[in-house]
Amino acid sequence: MKEIEDSFKYRKRLNDKKDFPKIKTIPKKLEKSWGIGKFVMPTPLEVNDLMKKVPKGKLMTINQIREKFATKYKTTTACPIVTGIFVNVVARAAEEELREGKKRVTPYWRTIKTNGYVNEKYPGGINAQKKILQKEGHKIVSKGNNYKINDFEIKLFKI
């Protein structure tokens, strides 16, 4: 039974609303980097819904996701930590679906780091994401141990 539970643990997390979304006041110690006011922690499904919208050939950054939620909830920002965790949950849930044979899943590989870099935390690591992005027509350049999508700014999806 545990094996069955483990086979869809990220999909379970994706659908677990807990008490999200949450809106909180930005702590004084974070005002310098986050700004003054409130921040939102979106639901995992909201993150998934945004990531699903990115068409082939386009990209989206984690900061675009955060900006969208800040606008939606009328806050200064969206929590980068929670948003990043939920982006990862979306990616792993999509991989669970792929392993089960589903053909169309949330294209998580199209959501990149804010600076245009490939996300090494995605399933399969940098090489897996690089391979899919290159197959979709993106040129990826090596920057030391990291990989950046060339001219990613002009390929950003307007959400």
C-alpha positions in Angstrom: 0.0 0.0 0.0 2.9 2.4 0.8 4.3 1.9 -2.7 1.0 3.0 -4.2 0.9 6.1 -2.0 4.5 6.9 -2.9 3.8 6.7 -6.6 1.5 9.7 -6.4 2.8 11.6 -3.4 3.5 14.8 -5.3 0.0 14.8 -7.0 -1.4 14.4 -3.5 0.7 17.5 -2.4 -0.4 19.4 -5.5 -4.1 18.9 -4.5 -3.6 19.6 -0.8 -4.8 23.1 -0.2 -4.0 23.1 3.5 -4.9 26.7 4.5 -3.4 28.3 1.3 -3.6 30.9 0.0 -2.2 32.8 2.9 -1.6 36.5 3.1 0.8 37.8 5.7 2.7 41.0 6.6 6.3 41.1 5.3 8.6 40.9 8.3 10.8 43.9 9.0 14.0 41.8 8.4 12.7 41.0 4.8 11.5 44.5 3.9 14.8 45.4 2.2 14.5 42.5 -0.3 10.7 41.9 -0.4 9.4 45.5 0.1 7.0 46.9 2.6 3.5 45.5 2.9 2.0 42.1 2.5 3.0 38.9 0.8 1.0 36.0 -0.5 1.6 32.2 -0.4 -0.4 30.8 -3.3 -1.9 27.3 -3.5 0.0 24.6 -5.3 -2.8 24.2 -7.8 -2.7 27.9 -8.6 1.0 27.5 -9.5 0.2 24.5 -11.6 -2.6 26.3 -13.5 -0.2 29.2 -14.4 2.6 26.8 -15.4 0.2 24.8 -17.6 -0.5 27.9 -19.8 3.0 28.3 -21.2 2.9 27.1 -24.8 5.7 25.3 -26.7 8.5 27.7 -27.7 7.8 30.1 -24.8 9.2 30.3 -21.3 8.1 31.7 -17.9 10.2 32.6 -14.9 9.5 32.0 -11.3 9.4 35.8 -10.7 6.7 36.1 -13.3 4.6 33.6 -11.3 5.3 35.6 -8.1 4.3 38.9 -9.8 1.1 37.4 -11.1 0.1 36.3 -7.6 1.1 39.6 -6.0 -1.2 41.3 -8.5 -4.0 38.8 -8.1 -4.0 39.1 -4.3 -3.1 42.8 -4.2 0.1 42.2 -2.2 3.6 43.6 -2.5 5.0 40.2 -3.5 4.6 36.5 -3.4 6.8 34.4 -1.1 9.8 33.2 -3.2 10.3 30.2 -0.9 6.7 28.8 -1.0 6.4 29.6 -4.7 9.6 27.8 -5.5 8.6 24.8 -3.4 5.3 24.6 -5.3 7.0 24.9 -8.7 9.0 21.9 -7.7 5.9 20.0 -6.5 4.2 20.7 -9.9 7.3 19.4 -11.7 7.4 16.2 -9.7 3.6 15.6 -10.0 3.9 16.0 -13.8 6.7 13.4 -13.8 4.5 11.0 -11.8 1.9 11.4 -14.5 4.4 10.8 -17.3 5.6 7.6 -15.5 2.0 6.4 -15.6 1.8 7.0 -19.3 -0.1 10.3 -19.4 0.9 12.1 -22.6 0.0 15.7 -21.8 1.3 17.0 -18.5 2.1 20.5 -17.1 5.2 21.6 -19.1 7.2 22.4 -16.0 10.5 22.5 -18.0 9.3 25.8 -19.6 9.4 27.5 -16.1 12.9 28.6 -15.6 14.8 30.5 -13.0 14.4 34.3 -13.1 17.9 34.9 -14.6 17.2 32.5 -17.5 19.0 29.5 -16.0 17.8 25.9 -16.2 16.4 24.7 -12.9 18.7 21.9 -11.6 16.1 20.9 -9.0 13.7 19.6 -11.6 13.3 15.8 -12.1 16.3 14.5 -14.0 18.3 17.6 -13.2 19.8 20.0 -15.7 20.4 17.5 -18.4 16.8 16.4 -18.6 15.5 20.0 -18.7 18.2 21.0 -21.2 17.3 18.2 -23.6 13.5 19.0 -23.6 14.1 22.7 -24.0 16.5 22.1 -26.9 14.0 19.8 -28.5 11.5 22.7 -28.3 13.9 25.0 -30.1 15.7 26.8 -27.3 19.4 27.4 -27.5 21.2 26.8 -24.3 24.6 28.1 -23.4 27.0 26.9 -20.8 27.8 29.4 -18.0 30.4 27.5 -15.8 28.5 24.7 -14.2 25.1 26.2 -15.1 23.1 26.5 -18.3 21.2 29.5 -19.5 18.6 29.8 -22.2 20.0 32.2 -24.8 17.8 35.3 -25.3 15.3 33.9 -22.9 13.8 37.4 -22.3 12.4 37.6 -25.8 10.8 34.1 -25.4 8.9 35.0 -22.2 5.2 34.2 -22.2 3.0 37.1 -21.2 0.7 35.8 -18.5 
